[in-house]
Amino acid sequence: MNRGWKRQGGQSLTEFLVAMFGFGFLLLGLLQAILFYRAKVLVDYAAQEAARAGATSGVDHTKMVHGFARGLAPLYATGNPGAAGAALALGSAELALTTGSGSITVISPTRAAYNDFAEQQFDGKKALPNDSLYFRPDTVGRSSGLNVQDANLLKIQVTYRYRLIVPVIDKLIGTQDVSGSILAGHTVYYLPIVGEAMVRMQSPIYNSGNLP
């Protein structure tokens, strides 16, 4: 009786430890999933901010990066209240993006669309026009396959390298950062998050170099 009880007690302890390990692993995975979903929502919002910045600046890349960082700023908030904390979060987001944590790719319009429809503006400079689109002909350009109305739709894709912070889970599902980025003595693991946005241009595009 005594020996049997000891064997059953040891087996129960083993089963308990296995169950607790599985439950703890499930909780860690759930926590990382919640954090990842939050980051995905912010990346989608940041893509819209980047697109709006591009639409009002002739697809200026610097201003688009600033818009992208503005949308991602909540990910870098440290709890400091007021304008100072917001400025610090924005600065941290911009630094992260300019050091390889994110990228912006312009999908449309293209240089072919610029070449099809660019014309001299009132200031004497050549640009892809944005004014009076409703009254312009919808003739399809020879090189781009678009009309001037569709050429004024700015479509971008953003990619953000989201750093995984939940232990164990980061190593299981993440990609190791091989760029030499080490944080607090630990290897960094990340997952790429991709977002897209499309808005109508609110300004002419002067610099065809801003386009793919």
Summary of the structure (lengths in Angstrom):
residues: 212
radius of gyration: 25.3
end to end distance: 79.9
largest distance: 100.5
contacts: 615
relative contact order: 0.17
helix: 52%
strand: 20%
